[in-house]
Amino acid sequence: MKTVATINEILDMRSKDLQKEMESVPLATIKNSIKSSYKLIKGTELKSRMQKGRFKRSLECDDDVAVICEFKPSSPSMGHISDSKLEDVMDVFNESGASAVSVLTEERYFNGSLDNLESATKLTELPIIRKDFIFNDYQIYQAKMAGASAVLIMNDVCQDISGAISLCNKLELDYIVECRNKDDILHSINCGAEIIGINNRNFLDFSINLKTTQKLASYVPEEITLVSESGIKCPEDAKQLAGYGVDAILVGTAIMGISNKNDMLKAAENIINSVKGSRIDRI
C-alpha cells in the first residue's frame, strides 16, 4: 500500500521546488514579462478578464450560492483522480454554469502546472484562481504572469498574510485567504481580507468534516465573502454547506473523478443547480 505523504512532507518538497523555480526564472524576469504583457494587452479583452474584483464579483450571486469548479488531476490523499483533458474539463465548466474556475499548479502531488493555468485562460471567460501552496511574493507574480484572476493564500503556509494581500491589490489580483480556525479568521480579517475560505479537510489525516464550515462561519462578517472548500461529493453536501450561510463552494473531485465528459457535465450541473436560490444570511 502506498503511503500518503504528510502535509509537512508536501510543504517541504513544495518549498524545495519553489527554490529551483526562483533560480531558473528570477523574479526580475517575471516582473518584466508582466510589464510587457500590460503594454501588449492594454485595453483588450484579456486585460478585462484579469481586472481586480472580477473573481470576487463572480462569487456574489444574490440568491444563489456560487460554485467554483476545480481542475485537479491528482491529490495527496486520493492519488490519481482524472486523465481528462484540460480542454474537455473547461468545456464542462463553461457549459455547467460555474461561477469561477480553480486550477491546481502544484506538480508533485496534484499533477498541476502553471502551463495548465495559462492554457485555461484561453479556454474560458470565467475568472481563474491559482491554487497552490503559496509561500511568498514570487508565486503571486507567477500567477499574474500566467493570467490568473486570483490566488489562494493559506494561513498555514504564507507567513505574511497582510503583505500577500497588499501585493495582490497592487497587481490587481483577487484572493481567497484560507483559514482553519477562529484565530486564522480573525487574523485574516485584521489583515484586510475580503474573501475568506474555510477548508473542511484536516491536513493532519486528510479527513473531511463539512461541519467545520458550520463551526467557523459565524466568525466571518456578512460583508466578507465566504467560500467553503473540500469534501463536497454530491448535491446534498452542497445544500448542507449552503445552509451554513456560505457565499460560494469549491468543488473538485466530485466532478473531476468522473471520466465520461457527459456524465461530468451532469454532475457539475446537478451540484450547481442544487444551490440555486439557496443563499442565506450568516447568523
PAZALUM-317158 format. One record per residue (C-alpha): residue in one letter; residue number from 1; x, z, y. Coordinates in steps of 0.5 Angstrom, whole numbers. Each point is the difference from the previous one (the first is absolute). Last residue first. Layout:
<recs>
residu | num | X | Z | Y
a | NUM | X | Z | Y
...
</recs>
This chain:
<recs>
residu | num | X | Z | Y
i | 283 | -52 | 23 | 68
r | 282 | 2 | -7 | 0
d | 281 | -5 | -5 | 3
i | 280 | -3 | -5 | -6
r | 279 | 2 | -7 | -2
s | 278 | -4 | -2 | -5
g | 277 | -3 | -6 | 2
k | 276 | 4 | -5 | -4
v | 275 | 4 | 5 | -5
s | 274 | -3 | -3 | -6
n | 273 | 1 | -7 | 2
i | 272 | 8 | 0 | 1
i | 271 | 0 | 3 | -7
n | 270 | -4 | -5 | -3
e | 269 | 3 | -6 | 4
a | 268 | 7 | 2 | -3
a | 267 | -2 | 1 | -7
k | 266 | -4 | -7 | 0
l | 265 | 7 | -3 | 4
m | 264 | 4 | 3 | -6
d | 263 | -5 | -3 | -5
n | 262 | 0 | -7 | 3
k | 261 | 8 | 0 | 0
n | 260 | 1 | 3 | -7
s | 259 | 6 | 5 | -1
i | 258 | -4 | 6 | 2
g | 257 | 5 | 6 | 2
m | 256 | 1 | -3 | 7
i | 255 | -7 | 2 | 2
a | 254 | -1 | 7 | -3
t | 253 | 8 | 1 | 1
g | 252 | 0 | -1 | 8
v | 251 | -6 | 3 | 4
l | 250 | 1 | 3 | 7
i | 249 | -6 | 4 | 3
a | 248 | -2 | 0 | 7
d | 247 | -4 | 4 | 5
v | 246 | 0 | 6 | -4
g | 245 | -6 | 5 | 1
y | 244 | 0 | 4 | -7
g | 243 | -6 | -4 | -3
a | 242 | 4 | -7 | 1
l | 241 | 5 | 3 | -5
q | 240 | -5 | 1 | -5
k | 239 | -3 | -7 | 1
a | 238 | 7 | -3 | -1
d | 237 | 0 | 4 | -7
e | 236 | -6 | -2 | -2
p | 235 | 2 | -8 | 2
c | 234 | 5 | 1 | -5
k | 233 | 8 | 2 | -1
i | 232 | 1 | 3 | 6
g | 231 | 6 | 4 | -1
s | 230 | 5 | -1 | 6
e | 229 | -1 | 1 | 7
s | 228 | -6 | 3 | 5
v | 227 | 1 | -3 | 7
l | 226 | -2 | 4 | 6
t | 225 | -1 | -3 | 7
i | 224 | 1 | 5 | 6
e | 223 | -5 | 1 | 5
e | 222 | -4 | 5 | -5
p | 221 | 5 | 5 | -1
v | 220 | 4 | 0 | -7
y | 219 | 0 | 8 | -2
s | 218 | -7 | -2 | -3
a | 217 | 3 | -5 | -5
l | 216 | 5 | 5 | -3
k | 215 | -4 | 3 | -6
q | 214 | -4 | -7 | -1
t | 213 | 6 | -4 | 0
t | 212 | 3 | 4 | -6
k | 211 | -7 | 0 | -3
l | 210 | 2 | -7 | -3
n | 209 | 5 | 3 | -4
i | 208 | 5 | -4 | -4
s | 207 | 7 | 2 | -4
f | 206 | 6 | -3 | 2
d | 205 | 4 | 6 | -3
l | 204 | 4 | 2 | 6
f | 203 | -3 | -5 | 5
n | 202 | -7 | 3 | -1
r | 201 | -4 | -6 | 2
n | 200 | -6 | 0 | 4
n | 199 | 4 | -2 | 7
i | 198 | -4 | 1 | 6
g | 197 | 2 | -5 | 6
i | 196 | 0 | 2 | 7
i | 195 | -1 | -6 | 5
e | 194 | 1 | 2 | 8
a | 193 | 6 | 5 | -1
g | 192 | 2 | 3 | 6
c | 191 | 6 | 4 | -2
n | 190 | -5 | 6 | 0
i | 189 | -5 | -3 | -4
s | 188 | 6 | -2 | -5
h | 187 | 2 | 8 | 0
l | 186 | -7 | 2 | -1
i | 185 | -1 | -5 | -6
d | 184 | 6 | 2 | -3
d | 183 | -1 | 7 | 0
k | 182 | -7 | -1 | -3
n | 181 | 2 | -3 | -6
r | 180 | 2 | -7 | -3
c | 179 | 1 | -4 | 6
e | 178 | 1 | -8 | 1
v | 177 | 1 | -2 | 7
i | 176 | -3 | -7 | 0
y | 175 | 3 | -5 | 5
d | 174 | -1 | -5 | 6
l | 173 | 5 | -5 | 2
e | 172 | 1 | -2 | 7
l | 171 | 8 | 1 | 0
k | 170 | 0 | 5 | 5
n | 169 | -6 | 4 | -3
c | 168 | 3 | -1 | -7
l | 167 | 6 | 3 | 3
s | 166 | -3 | 6 | 3
i | 165 | -4 | 2 | -6
a | 164 | 7 | 0 | -4
g | 163 | 3 | 4 | 5
s | 162 | -6 | 5 | -1
i | 161 | 0 | 0 | -7
d | 160 | 8 | 2 | 0
q | 159 | 2 | 2 | -7
c | 158 | -4 | -6 | -4
v | 157 | -1 | 1 | -7
d | 156 | -4 | 6 | -2
n | 155 | -4 | -1 | 7
m | 154 | -1 | -8 | -2
i | 153 | -1 | -5 | 5
l | 152 | -3 | -7 | -3
v | 151 | 1 | -6 | 5
a | 150 | -5 | -4 | 4
s | 149 | -1 | -7 | 2
a | 148 | 5 | -3 | -4
g | 147 | 4 | -7 | 1
a | 146 | 6 | 1 | -4
m | 145 | 4 | 1 | 7
k | 144 | -4 | 6 | 1
a | 143 | 0 | 3 | -6
q | 142 | 8 | -1 | 0
y | 141 | 0 | 4 | 7
i | 140 | -4 | 6 | -4
q | 139 | 5 | 0 | -5
y | 138 | 6 | 1 | 4
d | 137 | -4 | 5 | 4
n | 136 | 1 | 5 | -6
f | 135 | -2 | 3 | -6
i | 134 | -6 | -5 | -2
f | 133 | -2 | 1 | -7
d | 132 | -4 | -6 | -1
k | 131 | -7 | -3 | 2
r | 130 | 0 | -6 | 6
i | 129 | -7 | 0 | 3
i | 128 | -3 | -7 | 0
p | 127 | -5 | -2 | 5
l | 126 | -5 | -6 | -3
e | 125 | 1 | -7 | 2
t | 124 | 3 | -1 | -7
l | 123 | 4 | -5 | -4
k | 122 | 6 | -1 | 5
t | 121 | 1 | 8 | 2
a | 120 | 0 | 1 | -8
s | 119 | 6 | -4 | 0
e | 118 | 4 | 5 | 4
l | 117 | -3 | 6 | -4
n | 116 | 2 | -3 | -6
d | 115 | 7 | -2 | 3
l | 114 | 1 | 7 | 2
s | 113 | -1 | 2 | -8
g | 112 | -4 | 3 | -5
n | 111 | 2 | 2 | -7
f | 110 | -3 | 7 | 1
y | 109 | 5 | 4 | -4
r | 108 | 7 | -4 | 2
e | 107 | -3 | -4 | 6
e | 106 | -3 | 4 | 5
t | 105 | -4 | -5 | 5
l | 104 | -7 | 1 | -2
v | 103 | -5 | -4 | 4
s | 102 | -6 | 3 | 3
v | 101 | -6 | -4 | 2
a | 100 | -6 | 1 | 5
s | 99 | -7 | 0 | 1
a | 98 | -2 | -3 | -7
g | 97 | -6 | -4 | 0
s | 96 | 1 | -3 | -7
e | 95 | 2 | -7 | 2
n | 94 | 7 | 2 | 3
f | 93 | 2 | 5 | -5
v | 92 | -2 | -5 | -6
d | 91 | 4 | -5 | 4
m | 90 | 6 | 4 | 1
v | 89 | 0 | 2 | -7
d | 88 | 0 | -7 | -2
e | 87 | 6 | -2 | 5
l | 86 | 4 | 6 | -2
k | 85 | 0 | -2 | -8
s | 84 | -3 | 5 | -5
d | 83 | 5 | 3 | -5
s | 82 | -3 | 7 | 1
i | 81 | 1 | 7 | -1
h | 80 | 7 | 1 | -3
g | 79 | 2 | 8 | 0
m | 78 | -6 | 4 | 0
s | 77 | 3 | 7 | 4
p | 76 | 6 | -4 | 3
s | 75 | -5 | -6 | 3
s | 74 | 0 | -7 | -2
p | 73 | -3 | -7 | 3
k | 72 | -3 | 4 | 6
f | 71 | -4 | -5 | 6
e | 70 | -4 | 5 | 3
c | 69 | -7 | 0 | 3
i | 68 | -2 | 4 | 6
v | 67 | -7 | 1 | 0
a | 66 | -4 | 2 | 6
v | 65 | -6 | 5 | -1
d | 64 | -6 | -3 | 3
d | 63 | -5 | 3 | 6
d | 62 | 5 | -2 | 6
c | 61 | 6 | -4 | -3
e | 60 | 6 | 3 | 3
l | 59 | 5 | -1 | -5
s | 58 | 1 | -7 | 2
r | 57 | 1 | 3 | 7
k | 56 | 6 | 4 | -2
f | 55 | 4 | -7 | -3
r | 54 | -2 | -3 | 6
g | 53 | 3 | 5 | 5
k | 52 | 7 | -3 | 1
q | 51 | 0 | -7 | 0
m | 50 | 3 | -4 | -6
r | 49 | -6 | -4 | -1
s | 48 | 0 | -2 | 7
k | 47 | 7 | -2 | 0
l | 46 | -1 | -4 | -6
e | 45 | -6 | -4 | 3
t | 44 | 5 | -2 | 6
g | 43 | 1 | 2 | 7
k | 42 | 7 | 2 | -1
i | 41 | 2 | -3 | -7
l | 40 | 7 | -3 | 1
k | 39 | 2 | 5 | 5
y | 38 | -2 | 6 | -4
s | 37 | 3 | -2 | -6
s | 36 | 7 | -1 | 4
k | 35 | -1 | 8 | 2
i | 34 | -2 | 2 | -7
s | 33 | 6 | -4 | -3
n | 32 | 5 | 3 | 5
k | 31 | -3 | 7 | -2
i | 30 | 1 | -2 | -8
t | 29 | 8 | -2 | 2
a | 28 | 1 | 7 | 4
l | 27 | -3 | 4 | -6
p | 26 | 6 | -3 | -5
v | 25 | -2 | -4 | -6
s | 24 | 4 | 1 | -6
e | 23 | 2 | 7 | 2
m | 22 | -7 | 2 | 2
e | 21 | -2 | -3 | -6
k | 20 | 5 | 4 | -4
q | 19 | -2 | 6 | 3
l | 18 | -7 | -1 | -2
d | 17 | 1 | -1 | -7
k | 16 | 4 | 7 | 0
s | 15 | -6 | 3 | 4
r | 14 | -5 | -3 | -5
m | 13 | 4 | 3 | -6
d | 12 | 0 | 7 | 2
l | 11 | -8 | -1 | 2
i | 10 | -1 | -2 | -7
e | 9 | 4 | 5 | -3
n | 8 | -3 | 6 | 4
i | 7 | -7 | -3 | -1
t | 6 | 1 | 1 | -8
a | 5 | 1 | -7 | -4
v | 4 | -4 | 0 | -6
t | 3 | 3 | 0 | -7
k | 2 | -1 | -6 | -4
m | 1 | -3 | 2 | -7
</recs>
